Amino acid sequence: MFLHFIPMPPPPEGPAREFMTALFLSHYLYVVGALQVVGGVLLFTGRWTPLGLALLGPVIVNILCFHLLMAPAGLPMAIVVSLLALFLLWRYREHFAGLVKNAPTPSALPRQAIATGDAAVNS
């Protein structure tokens, strides 16, 4: 993205070319590239892997959607990258548990908390 040591192939015709052109002209591609570099470095350090996954997750989802909807030729590689990310996400699932926990239901709260609207009241 920044050093151009890997040559980029020309974008395919159609909506994929228009999408890539919009990303390039708006310089949004640099933001995506910076997220990829920072997320990759965080993964390689091993200390901040969950943060790296949090940064790379949306990028990987966008890559998968791009190839699924606009450029199917790259879909196999996008699927491989997505599976590797899912493996790491499963490996570090305890760090993301708070994102999928259910909020307490009113029946789980003490009666006094329901009456006053204060969930912090102890029974």
C-alpha atoms as one frame of an Amber mdcrd trajectory, in Angstrom:
protein
   0.000   0.000   0.000   2.738   2.462   0.942   6.031   1.079  -0.364   4.676
  -0.578  -3.544   6.978  -3.592  -3.237   4.148  -5.890  -4.378   2.807  -4.796
  -7.759  -0.943  -4.300  -7.797  -2.773  -5.990 -10.661  -5.096  -3.816 -12.691
  -8.604  -3.721 -11.235 -11.219  -5.784 -13.022 -13.829  -4.133 -15.215 -17.192
  -2.946 -13.983 -18.204  -1.949 -10.462 -14.953  -3.232  -8.944 -12.928  -0.756
 -11.008 -15.229   2.118 -10.056 -15.069   1.132  -6.388 -11.259   0.921  -6.393
 -11.031   4.226  -8.262 -13.224   5.928  -5.643 -11.084   4.501  -2.817  -7.894
   5.644  -4.518  -9.072   9.138  -5.467 -10.478   9.817  -1.997  -7.243   8.550
  -0.351  -9.414   6.213   1.746  -7.146   3.413   0.545  -4.394   4.854   2.755
  -6.613   4.578   5.833  -7.354   0.947   4.991  -3.643   0.319   4.390  -2.704
   1.883   7.721  -5.279  -0.289   9.513  -3.827  -3.358   7.795  -0.261  -2.485
   8.790  -1.114  -1.602  12.399  -3.402  -4.617  12.784  -0.773  -6.935  11.315
   1.968  -5.608  13.592  -0.307  -6.054  16.611  -0.992  -9.657  15.553   2.705
 -10.380  15.142   3.617  -9.006  18.550   1.332 -11.552  20.192   0.678  -9.190
  23.086  -2.127  -7.175  21.532  -3.644  -9.820  19.266  -7.272  -9.019  20.238
  -6.751  -5.352  19.337  -5.172  -6.394  16.034  -8.174  -8.612  15.318 -10.535
  -5.764  16.166  -8.746  -3.528  13.644  -8.450  -6.177  10.931 -11.945  -7.632
  11.286 -13.819  -4.904   9.406 -11.115  -4.809   6.729 -11.421  -8.572   6.190
 -15.215  -8.363   6.022 -14.917  -5.619   3.384 -12.420  -7.677   1.376 -14.755
 -10.670   1.510 -17.757  -8.560   0.447 -15.759  -6.904  -2.356 -14.800 -10.249
  -3.860 -18.196 -11.806  -3.245 -20.121  -8.951  -4.870 -17.754  -7.332  -7.379
 -14.670  -9.421  -8.181 -15.342 -13.149  -7.715 -11.924 -14.144  -9.103 -10.299
 -13.279  -5.752 -12.957 -14.989  -3.642 -10.948 -18.151  -2.810  -8.135 -16.124
  -1.233 -10.646 -13.922   0.604 -12.283 -17.053   2.030  -8.905 -18.397   3.198
  -8.081 -15.093   4.920 -11.547 -15.030   6.516 -11.122 -18.570   7.833  -7.730
 -17.708   9.325  -9.268 -14.656  11.007 -12.143 -16.776  12.338  -9.624 -19.241
  13.764  -7.823 -16.424  15.593 -11.128 -14.967  16.728 -12.093 -18.359  18.171
  -8.684 -18.667  19.819  -9.111 -15.274  21.552 -12.892 -15.519  22.059 -12.674
 -14.757  25.782 -11.462 -11.237  24.920 -14.590 -10.623  22.851 -17.119 -12.268
  25.199 -18.488  -8.910  26.348 -19.619  -8.115  22.808 -22.037 -11.026  22.728
 -23.251 -11.159  26.331 -26.935 -10.527  26.839 -28.014  -7.606  28.964 -29.829
  -8.644  32.156 -33.547  -9.071  31.645 -35.964  -7.255  33.960 -36.907 -10.571
  35.566 -33.268 -11.068  36.586 -33.183  -7.717  38.396 -34.346  -7.308  41.984
 -37.947  -6.110  42.427 -36.826  -2.837  44.008 -34.580  -2.070  41.015 -37.474
  -2.624  38.606 -39.754  -0.317  40.606 -37.192   2.506  40.831 -35.520   1.931
  37.462 -32.139   1.539  39.186 -30.317  -1.629  38.087 -27.536  -1.065  40.625
 -29.705  -1.614  43.721 -28.731  -4.700  45.728 -31.459  -6.951  47.064
